[in-house]
Amino acid sequence: MFDELPRERLAFLPTPLHPLKNLGDSLGLDSLWIKRDDLTGLAFGGNKTRKLEYVVGDAKASKCDTLVTVGALQSNHCRQTAAAAAACGMRCILLVGGEEPETLEGNLLLSRMMGAEIKYYPDETLFTLATHMDEVVQTLEDFGLKPYAIPAGAAMAVGSVAYAVAMEELQHQMEAEATRFERILVPVGTGGTLAGMIVGAHLLDMDTRIVGIAVAADSQTTEQRVRDVIDMLVSKYSLERFDPEIVIDDSFLGDGYAQVDDSVRSSLEMFAKMDAIILDPVYTGKAGVALIRMALNGEIPSDSPTLFYHTGGQPALFAY
């Protein structure tokens, strides 16, 4: 699937798929599994590494030498972009929302260690930083560089296609394990990962319900973000148009993006104590809350094979 696209091999694939026996037993679920995209390998891994294989492939095909992207202070995407640039001998410039901290921690520290140049915008957020991208790109071009602009989370067609391909990987693993997931839970922020998964499931005719757990915005806003990326992906790669089922649950949004409450802390501890799975406080922590509550209130039937999709992000723990 999409084998003709330029691709820079960065990730350790396939990522593991394995059962969560202890957690499943404690939640009354007979078949609970986890897909470990936290183990993609590059500089602590994470879901963006899959996307960056295609993004960097496209950047190199376009003869670009500098990756420019945006994110929050503890952006996993920015950390993985810095890692991809370092691994490929490219320059990396990160535009991050927030005040420059006195001490670098977590993803911010790692990005700096890997040579990324970081520009701070105290009055901007993850979702407003894009307004500064053009001016930075223009400045770099004026200096004779060839920059490649990447939106937040690599939520673009060439990035999201990676998760259509990831669904093919998952399908092969399900066949090997003689199982089929009726439900997949995955955190969703900028929407690119979920968009790719939906397109991949459609192309592969996979009969599974993919539930996006909103971590950054309400269900309506998040659904529109996902739909926009699906439209870009379908258009760019001349796919047959279809009416996607986009399922977004914003019940676990709490106080908003990157806000950690007691329910998230509890999910982090439960996954760690039960199966030694370390979640992150921004994305998978909230998806963990969703899984636990859905199971306990009977929304997930005990005999329904369920997959928790781990998108990574653990370095952010050290800044919280």
Buried (B, 14 or more C-beta within 10 A) or exposed (E): EBEEBBBBEBBEBBBEBEBBEBBBEBBEBEBBBBBBBBBBBBBBBBBBBBBBBBBBBBBBEEEBBBBBBBBBBBBBBBBBBBBBBBBBEBBBBBBBBBEEEEEBBBBBBBBBBBEBBBBBBEEBBBBEBBEBBEEBBEEBEEEEBBBBBBBBBBBBBBBBBBBBBBBBBBBEBBEEEEBBBBBBBBBBBBBBBBBBBBBBBBBBEBEBBBBBBBBBBEBEBBBBBBBBBBBBBBEEBEBEEEEBEBBBBBEBBBEEBBEBBEBBBBBBEBBEEBBEBBBBBBBBBBBBBBBBBBBEEEEBBEEBBBBBBBBBBBBBBEBB
